[in-house]
């Protein structure tokens, strides 16, 4: 009996070419134009081999829907890996508009968050492509930018995101919805705001993107409202605590790309990645005052081209990534505490 092969591909020319090639070799070929049709064949027949395209609509060959444009990665206390996304279109056609305020208009592909083991085994998908309906949708996201899991409660916090204007919290094991809120703990409103104007009254809603979240050991959640040049602080139940403006004259992409906490027992400092101004700010976590700043625009070590993400390890070392054409990771070694002698340190050149 001939070996039975099921070929699954939503591109007819590719599917037919592969089917013709394998048929000439004596294999018994069955074709399916998508995941749903393939599932029907698998339910009624037995195959020796399945050859499938991984990226198809509406059901992918992966068993889950890979983001059109990956955005944000987090490893939780159990070692699981979480990934968001900010791609409007299906994979392979994920061109992003230059005006990020327009990213969330209409239906977008990346309306989901994915969870894997550290070895890459798929565990869970929350949300489905093109189904995000706004900041009060309890089942889908809209271009979710970053995630974190609280090890004390096993709750997943999502900065949601490029299309929505909220923080949303879910159970990290089941994906069950818990709560969500907008700026100042308000009910989020998706009304499109005008472009940010320095000196204007503080907007009562987040602008897009709500770009990052970080959680301190004492239960305070720091949220990057990027295009508003601010960080807002909340209790984990969504109660508003305070806010800080970082380089508030920054236009365009905004200044507060990402935030991380220092690793001393009290977590006295916040590190803020300022992508528009190509630098990292160090804030006093209690007062939210900027203590010092380092970095400058450029390609050399210690300089930045749109610093996008920031993280610290257990030893206090700092890691940064750069977006657009920056395309690199840098590591800054923790050397202890010294008096601040310059408000703006400029480029911190490598040294022995």
MIFI-878565 format. One line per 2 residues: number of its first residue (from 1); their letters; for each residue x, y, z of C-alpha. Coordinates in nm, 4 decimals. Last residue first. Example, Ala and Ser with C-alpha at 12.3 -4.5 7.8 and 13.67 -1.06 7.14 Angstrom:
2
2) SA) 1.3670,-0.1060,0.7140 | 1.2300,-0.4500,0.7800
This chain:
352
352) XX) 3.8466,4.7737,3.1762 | 3.6260,5.0398,3.0241
350) XX) 3.3327,5.0714,2.7873 | 3.2125,5.4305,2.7276
348) XX) 2.9165,5.5642,2.9195 | 2.7865,5.8089,2.6588
346) XX) 2.6354,6.1203,2.8121 | 2.6414,6.1442,3.1900
344) XX) 2.3475,6.3832,3.2162 | 2.2729,6.4893,3.5747
342) XX) 2.6433,6.4637,3.6480 | 2.8195,6.3948,3.9789
340) XX) 2.5815,6.1333,4.1198 | 2.7477,5.9771,4.4248
338) XX) 2.8482,5.6118,4.3842 | 2.6542,5.2858,4.4136
336) XX) 2.7769,4.9454,4.2934 | 2.9440,4.8291,3.9717
334) XX) 2.6446,4.6798,3.7864 | 2.7594,4.5819,3.4396
332) XX) 2.5839,4.7224,3.1328 | 2.4845,4.4746,2.8603
330) XX) 2.3860,4.5757,2.5075 | 2.1483,4.4054,2.2626
328) XX) 2.1332,4.5020,1.8957 | 1.9073,4.5884,1.6043
326) XX) 1.9344,4.9670,1.6107 | 1.7613,5.0010,1.2738
324) XX) 1.4071,5.0303,1.4164 | 1.4462,4.8989,1.7723
322) XX) 1.7281,4.8794,2.0251 | 1.7645,4.6336,2.3129
320) XX) 1.8963,4.6997,2.6616 | 2.0352,4.4814,2.9398
318) XX) 2.1280,4.5941,3.2921 | 2.3304,4.4079,3.5509
316) XX) 2.1841,4.4042,3.9010 | 2.3154,4.0605,3.9908
314) XX) 1.9706,3.8968,3.9607 | 1.9284,4.0351,3.6088
312) XX) 1.7939,4.3693,3.4930 | 1.5788,4.4540,3.1924
310) XX) 1.5342,4.7272,2.9312 | 1.3510,4.7462,2.5994
308) XX) 1.3398,4.9987,2.3156 | 1.6587,5.2024,2.2920
306) XX) 1.6108,5.3965,1.9679 | 1.9678,5.3899,1.8352
304) XX) 2.1734,5.3910,2.1504 | 2.5251,5.4687,2.2683
302) XX) 2.7266,5.2712,2.5245 | 2.9077,5.0798,2.2529
300) XX) 2.9139,5.2883,1.9324 | 2.6195,5.3171,1.6957
298) XX) 2.4924,5.6582,1.7947 | 2.2414,5.8664,1.9895
296) XX) 2.3372,5.9299,2.3497 | 2.3521,5.7371,2.6738
294) XX) 2.3208,5.8128,3.0423 | 2.0750,5.9891,3.2690
292) XX) 2.0811,6.0825,3.6359 | 1.8580,6.1237,3.9388
290) XX) 1.5231,6.1679,3.7641 | 1.2568,6.2185,4.0318
288) XX) 0.9989,5.9423,4.0745 | 0.9819,6.0323,4.4472
286) XX) 0.9872,5.6760,4.5814 | 1.1400,5.4964,4.2840
284) XX) 1.4266,5.7444,4.2467 | 1.4682,5.7518,3.8722
282) XX) 1.7540,5.6448,3.6439 | 1.7041,5.7535,3.2823
280) XX) 1.8370,5.5595,2.9845 | 1.9161,5.7344,2.6568
278) XX) 1.8396,5.7605,2.2872 | 1.5990,6.0576,2.3034
276) XX) 1.3101,5.8854,2.1231 | 1.3827,5.5479,2.2747
274) XX) 1.3845,5.6506,2.6396 | 1.4383,5.3274,2.8337
272) XX) 1.3528,5.3965,3.1984 | 1.5448,5.2409,3.4878
270) XX) 1.3647,5.2682,3.8210 | 1.5566,5.2817,4.1470
268) XX) 1.5160,5.1963,4.5147 | 1.4320,4.8294,4.4645
266) XX) 1.4289,4.7883,4.8441 | 1.6325,4.4657,4.8377
264) XX) 1.8683,4.5930,4.5636 | 1.7812,4.4592,4.2187
262) XX) 1.6923,4.7808,4.0368 | 1.3586,4.7893,3.8594
260) XX) 1.2816,4.8025,3.4876 | 1.0857,5.0384,3.2631
258) XX) 1.0148,5.0510,2.8904 | 0.9469,5.2956,2.6062
256) XX) 0.8813,5.6075,2.8111 | 0.9984,5.8918,2.5857
254) XX) 0.7399,5.9419,2.3136 | 0.7324,5.8130,1.9546
252) XX) 0.6668,6.1550,1.8054 | 0.7061,6.4375,2.0558
250) XX) 0.9313,6.4719,2.3605 | 0.8732,6.7895,2.5622
248) XX) 0.7838,6.5821,2.8688 | 1.1355,6.4367,2.9112
246) XX) 0.9938,6.1888,3.1642 | 0.6666,6.2761,3.3360
244) XX) 0.5892,6.0936,3.6600 | 0.2662,5.9490,3.7959
242) XX) 0.0977,5.8598,4.1230 | -0.1073,5.5941,4.3067
240) XX) -0.4023,5.4833,4.0900 | -0.5946,5.1814,4.2178
238) XX) -0.5901,4.9077,3.9543 | -0.6074,4.6089,4.1901
236) XX) -0.2309,4.5624,4.1599 | -0.1672,4.9059,4.3038
234) XX) -0.0914,5.1586,4.0378 | 0.1903,5.3818,3.9125
232) XX) 0.1775,5.5843,3.5923 | 0.4821,5.6514,3.3790
230) XX) 0.4765,5.9437,3.1397 | 0.5881,6.0746,2.8033
228) XX) 0.2272,6.0763,2.6751 | 0.3319,5.8757,2.3699
226) XX) 0.4741,5.6044,2.5940 | 0.2192,5.5502,2.8669
224) XX) 0.4630,5.3135,3.0390 | 0.2960,5.1400,3.3347
222) XX) 0.4591,5.0737,3.6729 | 0.2717,4.8322,3.9008
220) XX) 0.3312,4.8548,4.2756 | 0.3126,4.5368,4.4826
218) XX) 0.6033,4.5678,4.7248 | 0.8211,4.3404,4.5109
216) XX) 0.7846,4.5802,4.2194 | 0.5884,4.5055,3.9030
214) XX) 0.6813,4.6301,3.5550 | 0.4497,4.7099,3.2630
212) XX) 0.5255,4.8268,2.9089 | 0.3967,5.0005,2.5945
210) XX) 0.0500,5.1388,2.6415 | 0.0874,5.2511,2.2807
208) XX) -0.1303,5.4322,2.2332 | -0.2459,5.7248,2.4414
206) XX) -0.3656,5.6456,2.7891 | -0.6722,5.8301,2.9100
204) XX) -0.7324,6.1273,3.1380 | -0.4863,6.3425,2.9449
202) XX) -0.2765,6.5714,3.1651 | -0.3559,6.9305,3.0689
200) XX) -0.1402,7.0432,2.7746 | 0.2161,7.1534,2.8414
198) XX) 0.3680,6.9449,2.5652 | 0.1169,6.8532,2.2922
196) XX) 0.0417,6.4881,2.2245 | -0.1448,6.4265,1.9020
194) XX) -0.5219,6.4379,1.9241 | -0.6936,6.1592,2.1193
192) XX) -0.8810,5.8790,1.9450 | -1.1748,5.7681,2.1598
190) XX) -1.0884,5.4248,2.2943 | -1.2005,5.5012,2.6498
188) XX) -1.0662,5.2984,2.9403 | -1.2620,5.2995,3.2689
186) XX) -1.0428,5.5010,3.4983 | -0.7582,5.3684,3.7147
184) XX) -0.5682,5.6939,3.6565 | -0.5166,5.5796,3.2947
182) XX) -0.7125,5.2684,3.1932 | -0.8323,4.9604,3.3769
180) XX) -0.8702,4.5844,3.3580 | -0.9848,4.2927,3.5739
178) XX) -0.9726,3.9116,3.6209 | -1.0190,3.7353,3.2870
176) XX) -0.9456,3.3611,3.2776 | -0.6329,3.2717,3.0810
174) XX) -0.6225,2.9353,3.2587 | -0.2722,2.9177,3.4046
172) XX) -0.1698,3.2863,3.4054 | -0.5073,3.4049,3.5377
170) XX) -0.5796,3.7368,3.3696 | -0.5091,4.1089,3.4202
168) XX) -0.5617,4.3861,3.1646 | -0.3823,4.7218,3.1474
166) XX) -0.5551,4.9578,2.9109 | -0.5655,5.1751,2.6026
164) XX) -0.6129,4.9301,2.3160 | -0.4470,4.9225,1.9737
162) XX) -0.0750,4.9518,2.0466 | -0.1184,4.8030,2.3931
160) XX) -0.2531,4.6358,2.5923 | 0.0195,4.6244,2.8562
158) XX) -0.0687,4.2785,2.9867 | -0.0567,4.1568,3.3474
156) XX) -0.0781,3.7797,3.4062 | -0.1725,3.6678,3.7561
154) XX) 0.0098,3.3856,3.9348 | -0.0738,3.5562,4.2663
152) XX) 0.2685,3.5879,4.4339 | 0.4718,3.5199,4.1196
150) XX) 0.3063,3.8157,3.9395 | 0.3329,3.7362,3.5684
148) XX) 0.4495,3.9973,3.3185 | 0.3439,4.0986,2.9699
146) XX) 0.4370,4.3488,2.6987 | 0.3003,4.5172,2.3856
144) XX) -0.0410,4.3661,2.3166 | -0.1550,4.4594,1.9618
142) XX) -0.5280,4.4494,2.0380 | -0.6224,4.1957,2.3019
140) XX) -0.8933,3.9320,2.3004 | -1.1357,3.7623,2.5387
138) XX) -1.2467,4.0405,2.7749 | -1.3041,4.3054,2.5065
136) XX) -1.3452,4.6316,2.6972 | -1.0429,4.8083,2.5452
134) XX) -1.1385,4.7315,2.1883 | -1.2823,4.4676,1.9581
132) XX) -0.9944,4.2237,1.9166 | -1.1036,3.9474,1.6795
130) XX) -0.8515,3.9850,1.3950 | -0.6321,3.7039,1.5269
128) XX) -0.7577,3.5175,1.8345 | -0.7135,3.5755,2.2072
126) XX) -0.5257,3.3869,2.4782 | -0.3037,3.1112,2.3406
124) XX) -0.1665,2.8415,2.5677 | 0.1079,2.5855,2.6225
122) XX) 0.3230,2.5546,2.3097 | 0.6517,2.3743,2.3665
120) XX) 0.9446,2.6083,2.2984 | 1.2067,2.4707,2.5391
118) XX) 1.1365,2.7519,2.7877 | 0.7733,2.6389,2.7913
116) XX) 0.5397,2.8462,2.5793 | 0.2631,3.1062,2.6241
114) XX) 0.1162,3.3214,2.3465 | -0.0755,3.6500,2.3684
112) XX) -0.3436,3.7427,2.1163 | -0.4986,4.0199,1.9071
110) XX) -0.2085,4.0377,1.6643 | -0.3961,4.0287,1.3341
108) XX) -0.5713,4.3641,1.3547 | -0.9333,4.4709,1.3074
106) XX) -1.0020,4.8385,1.2518 | -0.7763,5.1131,1.3829
104) XX) -0.5158,4.9932,1.6318 | -0.2095,5.1089,1.4418
102) XX) -0.3316,5.4586,1.3655 | -0.1764,5.6250,1.6697
100) XX) 0.1468,5.4522,1.5647 | 0.1855,5.6898,1.2718
98) XX) 0.4600,5.5172,1.0724 | 0.2133,5.2441,0.9840
96) XX) 0.3391,4.8891,1.0419 | 0.4080,4.6427,0.7611
94) XX) 0.3055,4.2955,0.8744 | 0.2443,4.1262,0.5432
92) XX) 0.4443,3.8076,0.5962 | 0.2303,3.7076,0.8908
90) XX) -0.1253,3.8475,0.8672 | -0.1753,4.2187,0.9113
88) XX) -0.1739,4.4608,1.2009 | 0.1389,4.3310,1.3701
86) XX) 0.2028,4.4445,1.7285 | 0.2657,4.1185,1.9114
84) XX) 0.2854,3.9560,2.2535 | 0.5068,3.6719,2.3768
82) XX) 0.5174,3.4858,2.7085 | 0.7821,3.2289,2.8080
80) XX) 0.7366,2.9848,3.0961 | 1.0149,2.9405,3.3510
78) XX) 0.7783,2.8996,3.6452 | 0.8562,3.2477,3.7797
76) XX) 0.7724,3.4027,3.4418 | 0.9890,3.4679,3.1357
74) XX) 0.8772,3.7731,2.9406 | 0.8956,3.8737,2.5752
72) XX) 0.7609,4.1913,2.4195 | 0.6581,4.2384,2.0571
70) XX) 0.6527,3.9776,1.7837 | 0.5228,4.1081,1.4500
68) XX) 0.2744,3.8864,1.2629 | 0.2297,3.6884,1.5825
66) XX) 0.2071,3.3112,1.5530 | -0.1435,3.1688,1.5714
64) XX) -0.1639,2.8288,1.7411 | -0.1830,2.4660,1.6326
62) XX) 0.1170,2.5402,1.4143 | -0.0577,2.4710,1.0851
60) XX) -0.2630,2.7848,1.1260 | -0.6427,2.8047,1.1314
58) XX) -0.8056,3.1163,0.9779 | -0.5839,3.1733,0.7947
56) XX) -0.2516,3.0062,0.7305 | 0.1023,3.0252,0.8655
54) XX) 0.2686,2.6893,0.9309 | 0.2213,2.5353,0.5864
52) XX) 0.1658,2.1663,0.6336 | 0.3122,1.8314,0.5326
50) XX) 0.1311,1.5474,0.7115 | 0.2748,1.1963,0.6988
48) XX) 0.1529,0.8399,0.7339 | -0.2100,0.9444,0.7118
46) XX) -0.5255,0.7969,0.8663 | -0.8709,0.9029,0.7439
44) XX) -1.1994,1.0587,0.8580 | -1.0986,1.3004,1.1314
42) XX) -0.7674,1.3796,0.9682 | -0.9483,1.4773,0.6499
40) XX) -1.1839,1.7094,0.8392 | -0.8922,1.8651,1.0283
38) XX) -0.7172,1.9324,0.6974 | -1.0240,2.1164,0.5680
36) XX) -1.0206,2.3335,0.8787 | -0.6470,2.3994,0.8556
34) XX) -0.6447,2.5120,0.4948 | -0.6416,2.4179,0.1269
32) XX) -0.6260,2.0426,0.1855 | -0.4714,1.7919,-0.0529
30) XX) -0.4560,1.4127,-0.0348 | -0.1636,1.2329,-0.1937
28) XX) -0.0904,0.8611,-0.2261 | 0.2860,0.8422,-0.2804
26) XX) 0.4343,0.6807,-0.5918 | 0.7251,0.9131,-0.6618
24) XX) 0.5260,1.0865,-0.9382 | 0.2631,1.1628,-0.6732
22) XX) 0.5262,1.3359,-0.4599 | 0.6154,1.5892,-0.7304
20) XX) 0.2543,1.6464,-0.8351 | 0.1439,1.7106,-0.4737
18) XX) 0.4346,1.9484,-0.4110 | 0.3519,2.1515,-0.7194
16) XX) -0.0202,2.1491,-0.6411 | 0.0268,2.2788,-0.2852
14) XX) 0.2726,2.5516,-0.3888 | 0.0450,2.6686,-0.6704
12) XX) -0.2665,2.6556,-0.4522 | -0.1303,2.8693,-0.1629
10) XX) -0.3434,2.7800,0.1403 | -0.1251,2.4781,0.2155
8) XX) -0.1944,2.1372,0.3716 | -0.0505,1.8241,0.2074
6) XX) -0.1710,1.4909,0.3510 | 0.0531,1.1976,0.2667
4) XX) -0.0428,0.8299,0.2427 | 0.2379,0.5819,0.1802
2) XX) 0.1309,0.3418,-0.0934 | 0.0000,0.0000,0.0000
